[in-house]
Amino acid sequence: MPLILFNKPFQVMSQFSAHPERETLADYIKIPNVYPAGRLDADSEGLLLLTDDGKLQHEISNPRHKQPKTYLAQVEGDASQEVLQRLRDPLNLGDFVTQKSEARLIQEPGWLWPRNPPIRERKSQPTSWIALTISEGKNRQVRRMTAAVGLPTLRLVRIAIGPFSLATHPLLPGEWREVDPLELER
């Protein structure tokens, strides 16, 4: 039962079925019968886990198993300590209230690959980088959280799921590697 770590490029769909306008996982991963454990929207980049084991897929993607997911978000505006605290606390997004999260201001990550195409830049509008760790992963949750506190997301990169991180398993966009699924239990 393979467990695949994949660095999903920007604008690639988190599906194997064909898409009329965009690349999909099938353009990068040629292993039969593996499926993503969770998703990243087309506008997001970064770590995606895939497996052929339904039980493992459920364990990774189900919020009850609390696999923390860490994202780096480049946001429009200055992220104050007050705004970061609002991100850490449960946040009402209208259709649900988030669980507590971890949020901190970081320097622009020098190791991060350039996005293609690059994000739009406005000289009159500063940007900030936030590291945000959540355990839920609802649809577009991080983007909705940053927007709710007045910091729209410009770039979103998932760098870790549970024990798997692009820091310890470096992959460029479009690259993948197989890992031992037992690492998830450790």
N, C-alpha and C positions, 0 to 999 in steps of 0.2 A: 504494500500500500504506500504509494509515494506521497510525500508532502513536498509541495513545490513552493518556493519563495520566488515571487515575480515582481519586478519593478515595473509597474504599469505606466507607460508613457501618457502624457497629456493627450486628450482627445481619443484615446482608445476605449472602446466599449468593454465593460466587464462581463462579456458573454462570448460563447463560441459560435452561436448562430450568426449568419451573415447580416450585415447592416448595409443599407443602401449607400451611405455616405462616409462611413468611418471604418477604420481598422478595428478588428476584434481580437480576442485572445487567441483565436485560431491562426492569426497571422504570425504569432510568436511561439506558441507552445504546440508541439506536434505529438504530445503523449495522449493516447486514446483514453477516454472515460474519466478524465479528471474534470472537476468543476470548482468554481471559486467558492470559498468559504467566506461569504460576505461579498460586498461590492464596493467599488469606488466609482463615483459618477465620472462621466467623460471629462469634465473640467478639473478633476483631481488627479494627482499623480501619486506614485509611490507603491508601498508594499501591499501585495495581495497574496493570500495563501490559497493554494488549490490542492485538492486531494480527490482520490477515487473512493474514499471511505465515508459513507454517509454519516456514521456515528461521529467520526472525527470532524467532519464538516459541521455538524450540529454543535459539537462541543466548542468549536472555534467561533462560530457566528452567533450562537444564542446568547443574549444578554444575561441570562441567569447564570452562565458560567463565568461571567465577569472577566473576560480576557481584556485587559486594558489595551487601548489603542492610542498611540501618540502621534500627533499631527504637528507639523510646522506650518503656521499660517502667516503669510505676509498680508497685512491688513492696511487699509487706508486710514491714516490718522495716527495720533500719538496714543499709545496704550498706557494710561495712567495706572497707578496702584489701585485706585478706586474701581476702574473698569475691570482690571484683572480679578479683583475680589468678586465683582458681580459675575464673572465667568466661572469662578470657583464655586459659588453658592448655587443652589437649585435655581434655575432660570425658567420662568414661564414663557413658553414659545407659542402659546395659544392653544394648540391641540395636545400638548403635553408639557410637563415640568421636568426639566433635566435633573439627573442625579448630580451630586457634588462632583466636581472635576478638579484637576490640577491645571493651573495656568500660570505661566511666568513669561516675562519679557526676556528675549534673547537677542544676541547680536545676529546679524545676517550670517547664516551658516556658510563659511567659506568653502566647505566640501561639497555643497549642493550644486548639481549640474545646472547649466543654463536651461531655461524653458524655451521650447520652440513651438509657437512664436513667443517672444518675450512679453511680459505683462505690460500694460499701458502705464506710462509714467507721466505724472503731471508735476511740473516744477513747483507749483504753488501748494501742492498737497503732500505732506510727509507720509512716510509709511513706517510701520513697525513690524517686527517679527515676534510671534508668540508661539511657545511650545504649549500645547494643550493635550492633556490625557483624559480620555473619557472611557467609560466601560459599557456604554449603551450602543451607539452607532446607528441611530435612527436616520432616515433618509435626509441627507444634506444637513445633518445636525450641527456640525462645526460651523458651516457657513451661516446657518440660521442663528446660532449663538452669537457669533461675532457681529452680525448685522443687528441683533437685538440690543447690543450694547453700543451701537453707533460706530462700529469699525468694520465696514464691508471687507470681505475677503477678496484679495486680488490673486493670490496663489495659495494652493493647499496641497501639502505633501504628507502622506502618511508614512512615518518612518519606522513604526514598531507596532507589532501585534503580539501581546503576551511576551514570551521570552525572545521572540524573533525581531531583530532590528537591522536596518540597513547600515547601522554603525558597526555591528559585529559580523554581518554578512553583506559586505558591500557589493552592490549591483548597480550598473548603469541602467538607464531607462531601456526597456526591452529585453534585458537579461534576466535569466532565471537560474535557479539551482535547486537540486533536491537535497532535503535535510532529513534527519531522523525524527519521526513523529514523537518519539519518546521524550524529546527535548521539551515538548509542550507540557508534559506531566511533571517535569522536574521544576 
